[in-house]
């Protein structure tokens, strides 16, 4: 009887931890880590911590209880990655992580703005350019027209001289 109470308490602690992480996170990614080597997982966890993301492994049923959504499709051995900073940086890390070829494409889905997101959408998002790169491209487009106008005006001035 005492052993059962300890198990129930441990499960409740895990559910509380998941709820706490959900409150602090802007997105959650479900990542299938089965058949990965420990060294690969430790390296991946380190890179995720660098972009302010937490890696949590727990039973899928406990995760479903924590988010109070039984209809969510969560299968296999998943790590739940809680994105507490930029939501796209962890996706890029997961998508480009140097696992063996048979372990690529392990993003199973996720939650973004409290809505389930399928794996195909997350993979598309992981291939997007970073915000910094997009802003750089945008600024280059703005500057390009100004540079063209400047060169045109310089040409007109030099023809008049």
Secondary structure, DSSP 4 states (H G I P E B T S, - for coil): -HHHHHHHHHHHHHHHHHHHHHHH-SEEEEEE-TT--HHHHHHHHHHHHHTTEEEEE--HHHHHHHHT-TT----SSEEEEEESS-HHHHHHHHHH----GGG---EEEEEETTEEEEHHHHHHHHTSPPHHHHHHHHHHHHHHHHHHHHHHHHHHHHHH-
